[in-house]
């Protein structure tokens, strides 16, 4: 499924449950390099940001919604999301479950431009863990 902003979602094509290994294998065919397997907490919210190069997410477990100006895109386990460079979005878990996904880019590096306060970023989550 593609959106006018170039965002594309690939639904899980197999008749078995996705897991970290099978999602990683599926992502390899897209030519991206993963740099993180991240789990975010229930009711997670990530402030508006964009990536400085094309970005990929490979959902391993749970459900989450990416909010683009053109509308929301909900990912569930096994789905792969490709976000073009510079497309701003917010991310929210609208449920009481955690969500896990691989994050990657063509270079294998994370390059982010914040459009908000940076809440929910890797750095923000690390700071929260450090203070609890």
matplotlib code that plots the C-alpha trace (Angstrom):
import matplotlib.pyplot as plt

x = [0.0, 1.5, 0.6, 0.9, 3.9, 5.7, 5.3, 4.8, 3.6, 4.3, 2.0, 3.3, 3.1, 3.6, 1.3, 3.4, 3.9, 6.6, 9.6, 12.8, 14.7, 12.0, 11.3, 15.0, 15.2, 12.2, 13.8, 17.0, 15.4, 14.7, 18.4, 18.3, 20.7, 19.1, 20.6, 18.3, 15.7, 13.6, 10.8, 8.6, 6.3, 2.5, 0.8, 4.1, 4.2, 7.0, 7.0, 7.0, 10.3, 11.7, 14.7, 17.5, 17.5, 15.0, 14.0, 12.6, 10.6, 10.1, 7.4, 8.2, 5.6, 2.6, 0.7, 1.6, 0.4, 2.5, 0.7, 1.6, 0.0, -1.7, -3.2, -2.4, -0.7, -1.1, 1.6, 1.2, 3.7, 5.4, 4.5, 7.4, 7.1, 9.3, 9.4, 11.0, 13.7, 12.2, 8.6, 7.5, 5.5, 4.5, 4.2, 1.8, 0.9, -2.9, -3.0, -1.6, 0.9, 4.5, 5.7, 8.9, 10.4, 13.7, 14.7, 17.1, 18.2, 20.2, 23.5, 22.7, 22.9, 20.2, 19.8, 16.8, 15.5, 13.3, 10.2, 9.0, 10.4, 12.1, 9.9, 9.9, 13.3, 16.0, 17.8, 14.6, 13.8, 17.3, 17.1, 13.7, 15.2, 18.2, 16.0, 13.7]
y = [0.0, 3.4, 6.9, 10.2, 11.1, 8.0, 6.1, 2.4, -0.5, -4.1, -6.6, -9.8, -12.3, -15.6, -18.1, -18.2, -15.9, -13.3, -13.3, -11.2, -13.6, -13.9, -10.1, -9.4, -11.8, -10.2, -6.7, -7.8, -7.9, -4.1, -3.2, -1.5, -2.0, -2.3, -0.3, -1.1, -3.6, -1.3, -2.1, 0.9, 0.9, 0.9, 4.2, 5.3, 8.7, 10.0, 13.7, 14.9, 14.2, 13.2, 11.2, 12.6, 9.5, 6.9, 4.9, 1.4, -0.3, -4.0, -4.7, -7.8, -7.7, -5.5, -2.7, 0.9, 3.9, 6.3, 9.6, 11.4, 14.7, 12.5, 10.2, 7.4, 4.1, 1.3, -1.5, -4.9, -7.7, -8.7, -5.4, -3.4, 0.4, 2.5, 6.2, 8.5, 11.0, 14.2, 13.0, 14.2, 12.0, 11.2, 7.7, 6.5, 3.2, 3.4, 0.4, -1.2, -3.4, -2.9, -2.7, -4.0, -3.2, -3.1, 0.3, 0.9, 3.0, 2.7, 3.7, 1.8, 5.0, 6.9, 10.5, 12.4, 16.0, 16.9, 19.0, 18.9, 18.5, 15.2, 13.2, 9.5, 9.6, 7.0, 9.7, 10.6, 7.0, 6.4, 9.5, 8.3, 4.9, 6.5, 8.7, 5.9]
z = [0.0, -1.0, 0.1, -1.9, 0.3, -0.9, 2.3, 1.5, 3.7, 2.9, 4.7, 6.1, 3.2, 5.0, 6.8, 10.0, 12.9, 12.3, 14.8, 15.0, 12.6, 10.0, 10.0, 9.7, 6.7, 5.0, 5.5, 3.8, 0.3, 0.5, 0.7, 4.1, 7.0, 10.4, 13.2, 16.1, 17.4, 19.6, 22.0, 23.1, 26.1, 26.1, 25.3, 23.7, 21.9, 19.7, 18.8, 15.2, 13.4, 10.0, 8.9, 6.8, 4.6, 3.6, 6.7, 7.2, 10.1, 10.4, 13.0, 15.1, 17.8, 18.8, 17.0, 16.5, 14.4, 12.4, 11.9, 8.7, 7.4, 4.8, 7.4, 9.8, 9.0, 11.5, 11.6, 13.1, 13.5, 10.2, 8.4, 6.8, 6.5, 4.2, 4.9, 2.3, 3.4, 5.0, 5.5, 8.9, 11.2, 14.8, 16.2, 18.9, 20.5, 21.0, 23.2, 26.5, 24.7, 23.9, 20.3, 18.9, 15.5, 13.6, 12.5, 9.6, 6.8, 3.6, 5.3, 8.5, 10.5, 12.3, 11.1, 12.6, 12.4, 15.3, 14.5, 18.1, 21.6, 20.9, 23.3, 22.7, 20.9, 21.7, 23.7, 25.6, 26.4, 27.7, 29.9, 31.3, 32.1, 33.8, 36.1, 37.2]

ax = plt.figure().add_subplot(projection="3d")
ax.plot(x, y, z, "-o")
ax.set_aspect("equal")
plt.show()
